[in-house]
Amino acid sequence: MTRYPLIDCVNLSRSYGRGGSRSRWLGSDDTETPTVTALSNVDLQIERGEIIGCAGPSGSGKSTLLHLLAGLDTPTTGSVSFDGTDLSSLSDRARTRHRLDHVGIVFQHFHLLESLSARANVALPLVELGRPKAERRERATELLEAMGLGDRITHRPTQLSGGEQQRVAIARALVTEPDLVIADEPTGELDTETGERVLTRFREVATELDAAVVIASHDEPTLAIADRLVRMRDGQIEDVEVLSGSDGPQDDSPPQKSVQTEQGR
Amino acid sequence: MGLASLLRRILGLVGVSFRRTYVRATQTAPGRTWLSVGGVALAVGLMVVVTGIGVGIATQSTVYSENVDYWITPETDGSSSALVDADSPQFGSVHPTAADLTATDSIEYASPVFQQPIRLETDQGGGEYVLAVGIVGHPEFTEIADTTTAGLTPGDPYYANGTWTGEVVLSAGAAELLSASEGDRVNVTRPQAGSERNFSVATVDPGTQSGSQFPIAVMQLSELQAITGGDVNDEAGQIVVSSTDPNVESMLADIYPQSSVSTRAGLNAKAVFDEQLPLALSVTAAIIAIVIGTLFVMTTTGLSVAADRGKLATLAAIGVSRRTRFGLLASETLTITAIGGLVGVLLGLGGIRLTNIVAQRTFTSGEVASTEPFVIAFGFVISGVIGLLALPYLAVLLSRVGRASEVGQ
């Protein structure tokens, strides 16, 4: 039986139209729409149990790459395969189900539903999965307690600080025990101690669930938890560094960058 | 997905929907939520008022009582029948027919109802026309046409044994018109009335029901027939029957050819559908309410979806299917329209009451609009239709906005 990498990106590119003057109502279909290339010719493989850090300045293509890996968007050219399945070949409905079953996403701006409590936000994916109410409540409470929010489970997002909202978003991403966790600036709103606790949790997820974790961040200490660090610039992978001491926060010593540099894997 | 899992998913979805609706109505978007409720409520409320007026118009010509269950009435367009014609079709031989019905185990009592305008005079002089209603009294038959029957000797003695009672029960309106009170003599001015046909006021209705404001005189059936010539064929315009047995209806339908049987629940609805004007009023009001309500809900729903597109995109991003997202929005929309329907029905009932108050203080003594249970049910049905008609638009909106790729934009 062939063993595929969990994620296999091949020649991945994504361009966006800028709008221009295209209007089919006015009969100007032929007008060429200006485009911007957010990601260009990216090759990357990610294995189960691996934590990938993604660094780069704003506009370097980190968020676009994360969206493509999560199946939120489809590439203009190239492919993203998940466990051997090309995500572009899936229908919109199948990609939605794929995200529910396999992907947990931590958005940079959390994107919690403000009308629901912290626990209801975390349990929401389990509603879609048809899990019993008792299990939903138990699982969501357990994760929120693990995130240090045991006394905030009935609070709504507007009643929580930015850091607390971020931890709720992380708990929501982990509640289905996904195969792939995508996290965009997951520690941006957290103090050092809480940030380390969250990163430790990511490492546990990678180890215990054999899941891959992809973290995009500007914060070097956060990225230090990664097994490999992907540096991006102008929509391309500049280099990939394998970090030793990748146990991250579990080690007392600061992580050391290895001298090994590679393109993809 | 198994049935249990699907059920849990739906219940969870409904729970999320209710929480979202509650928080939106009370905290995050109260203006938009209550605007939707208000739009539906206004449309349904106006429809309830107009339909109530339609029912009022349709039932004004019907003599009926709240303590009888079936009405046997002649069909008005028969070309040949055993019915005796007198102004409008009348039944013949009504006394033995009603007696046979009353003798039936499943029937509590039955009474013919005969209506004729007569002129009554008091000893003080001055005559007034009133609507005379003749019945066969029964202890359980306590009111007819919103006027009490208390004071009438049961069993129609003049027909049974020739004893003339001369009992007349006056409605509050008739007593006021004639300046008559209990015990007063009243004389009937009709060609057939002989000198020995004296009447006295047995009871004056206290006027607690709206129909009692009309000038009505309730008397023994055979005595009214005697003074109006109805005794020749023993005629009456309808027969009312009290029974709790639903099987009675088919039996009643067979008593007279070319007659119809109405039940208490069905009478007013039937009256609306039998009369063209009230029916036209009700249908027009319903269509306008549906169109206005649906457009209102579609507009506010569109605003809500536009405002929530980020949240919808988030739901899509975390793996919530489009069907579930649609279900979430649909149940929120239906909840809002149901609340709108409830508020609208209450508004409509208030509007009907206000209409009647204004009408009674300006041009009539009776009620022009009626609050029947089916009018209330109609209001709820219309609000449901409004909600359902808005759903396809919701589906179209959802196919265009709130895609997973929009998250974070």
Interface residues (C-beta under 8 A of the other chain):
Chain A: S63 H67 A70 G71 L72 D73 D92 R93 R95 T96 R97 H98 R99 L100 D101 V103 I105 F107 Q108 H109 H111 L112 L113 E114 S115 L116 A120 L124 P125 V127 E128 L129 G130 R131 P132 K133 R136 R156 R172 T176
Chain B: M1 G2 A4 S5 L6 R8 R9 L11 G12 L13 V16 R19 R20 Y22 V23 R24 Q27 T28 G310 K311 T314 L315 A316 A317 I318 G319 V320 S321 R322 T324 R403 A404 S405 V407 G408
